[in-house]
Amino acid sequence: MTTAITGSGLRRTTGSLFVLGALAFGAAATVLSATFDWPDILREPAGVVLPAFVDGGTSLVWTWFATAWTYALLLVPILLLPAVLGRRGDPVLRAATYVGATSVVLALIGFLRWVFVVPPLADSYVTGGATEKAAAAAAWTAQHQFGGALLGEHLGQLLAIGWSITLSVIILRSRVLPRWLGVAGLVVSVLYLTNQGDILATAVPGFPVWDLGGLIGSTTWGLWVAVLGVLVLVRAPHSAGAPIDESSSTDETVIPSPRSPAAATGVRS
């Protein structure tokens, strides 16, 4: 009974954090888009971005802070999901979990640079002379390409897509969750992958870009994560089709007597 209660609490925690993280990040990103023209402004030069950042004031910095840490909430349910699905012994899901967790950390770095790195650069650009402006613009471009385009967007998104594709394939093969969720996960992952064209174009001029790739891909991927959380919440532990975690089994097989509670309930100890 204690194990069942613990498993139920873990399932509720995991599902709730998936839903909360996806919806909270969506809300913070919507505010950021309305107040700072994100993400379109990411492709603008320093002369556009840095003055606009200064004009946003302290509230804009806090908006970036909220955007970063609401996305970071996804780190916890990603790490808990294998246990909830009863697949802690699955090496493929274990590797995908590390990949997904790393993607969140990389994205967090990309977001938090707007809190800790960009403000002094923006102040130097706006208040400084010609030399200071040139230096701030160069520093802005360097950190933007490294912390933003490379770490946060390119690697962060690719690893997130790798996690969702792997999880979707596992769902399709094991039926641990509804198969339509696995199909949807593959579709939204491919859509999200199209945003890489916009990122690569910052380093390779002329690289093909689908302008709606980022909007459609990130939105549908976030909705898929929220739906994943809802299904985890409503899914009964050890439901039909859910494989049993072999890591918790032992070499000794115990056959309960007909009078034992285990024989009456079918619960494995």
JOJOTA-V778153 format. One record per backbone hydrogen bond with DSSP energy under -0.5 kcal/mol. CO is the residue of the C=O (numbers start at 0). NH is the residue of the N-H. If there is no record, write none. Layout:
co=CO nh=NH
co=CO nh=NH
//
This chain:
co=0 nh=4
co=1 nh=5
co=2 nh=6
co=3 nh=7
co=4 nh=8
co=5 nh=9
co=6 nh=10
co=7 nh=11
co=8 nh=12
co=9 nh=13
co=10 nh=14
co=11 nh=15
co=12 nh=16
co=13 nh=17
co=14 nh=18
co=15 nh=19
co=16 nh=20
co=17 nh=21
co=18 nh=22
co=19 nh=23
co=20 nh=24
co=21 nh=25
co=22 nh=26
co=23 nh=27
co=24 nh=28
co=25 nh=29
co=26 nh=30
co=27 nh=31
co=28 nh=32
co=29 nh=33
co=30 nh=34
co=31 nh=35
co=31 nh=37
co=32 nh=36
co=36 nh=40
co=38 nh=41
co=39 nh=42
co=40 nh=43
co=44 nh=47
co=44 nh=48
co=45 nh=49
co=45 nh=50
co=47 nh=51
co=48 nh=52
co=49 nh=53
co=50 nh=54
co=51 nh=55
co=52 nh=56
co=53 nh=56
co=55 nh=59
co=56 nh=59
co=56 nh=60
co=57 nh=61
co=58 nh=62
co=59 nh=63
co=60 nh=64
co=61 nh=65
co=62 nh=66
co=63 nh=67
co=64 nh=68
co=65 nh=69
co=66 nh=70
co=67 nh=71
co=68 nh=72
co=69 nh=72
co=70 nh=73
co=71 nh=74
co=72 nh=75
co=72 nh=76
co=73 nh=77
co=74 nh=78
co=75 nh=79
co=76 nh=80
co=79 nh=82
co=79 nh=83
co=80 nh=84
co=81 nh=86
co=82 nh=85
co=86 nh=89
co=88 nh=90
co=89 nh=93
co=90 nh=94
co=91 nh=95
co=92 nh=96
co=93 nh=97
co=94 nh=98
co=95 nh=99
co=96 nh=100
co=97 nh=101
co=98 nh=102
co=99 nh=103
co=100 nh=104
co=101 nh=105
co=102 nh=106
co=103 nh=107
co=104 nh=108
co=105 nh=109
co=106 nh=110
co=107 nh=111
co=108 nh=112
co=110 nh=113
co=111 nh=114
co=111 nh=115
co=112 nh=116
co=112 nh=117
co=116 nh=120
co=117 nh=121
co=118 nh=122
co=119 nh=123
co=120 nh=124
co=121 nh=125
co=122 nh=126
co=123 nh=127
co=128 nh=132
co=129 nh=133
co=130 nh=134
co=131 nh=135
co=132 nh=136
co=133 nh=137
co=134 nh=138
co=135 nh=139
co=136 nh=140
co=137 nh=141
co=138 nh=142
co=139 nh=143
co=140 nh=144
co=141 nh=145
co=142 nh=146
co=142 nh=147
co=143 nh=147
co=143 nh=148
co=144 nh=149
co=145 nh=150
co=146 nh=151
co=147 nh=152
co=148 nh=153
co=149 nh=154
co=150 nh=155
co=152 nh=156
co=153 nh=157
co=154 nh=158
co=155 nh=159
co=156 nh=160
co=157 nh=161
co=158 nh=162
co=159 nh=163
co=160 nh=164
co=161 nh=165
co=162 nh=166
co=163 nh=167
co=164 nh=168
co=165 nh=169
co=166 nh=170
co=167 nh=171
co=168 nh=172
co=169 nh=173
co=170 nh=174
co=177 nh=180
co=177 nh=181
co=178 nh=182
co=179 nh=183
co=180 nh=184
co=181 nh=185
co=182 nh=186
co=183 nh=187
co=184 nh=188
co=185 nh=189
co=186 nh=190
co=187 nh=191
co=188 nh=192
co=189 nh=193
co=190 nh=193
co=191 nh=194
co=192 nh=195
co=193 nh=196
co=194 nh=197
co=194 nh=198
co=195 nh=199
co=196 nh=200
co=198 nh=201
co=199 nh=202
co=199 nh=203
co=202 nh=204
co=203 nh=206
co=208 nh=210
co=209 nh=212
co=211 nh=215
co=212 nh=216
co=213 nh=217
co=214 nh=218
co=215 nh=219
co=216 nh=220
co=217 nh=221
co=218 nh=222
co=219 nh=223
co=220 nh=224
co=221 nh=225
co=222 nh=226
co=223 nh=227
co=224 nh=228
co=225 nh=229
co=226 nh=230
co=227 nh=231
co=228 nh=232
co=229 nh=233
co=230 nh=234
co=235 nh=238
co=238 nh=241
co=240 nh=242
co=243 nh=245
co=244 nh=247
co=245 nh=248
co=251 nh=253
co=252 nh=254
co=253 nh=255
co=256 nh=259
co=259 nh=263
co=260 nh=264
co=261 nh=265
//
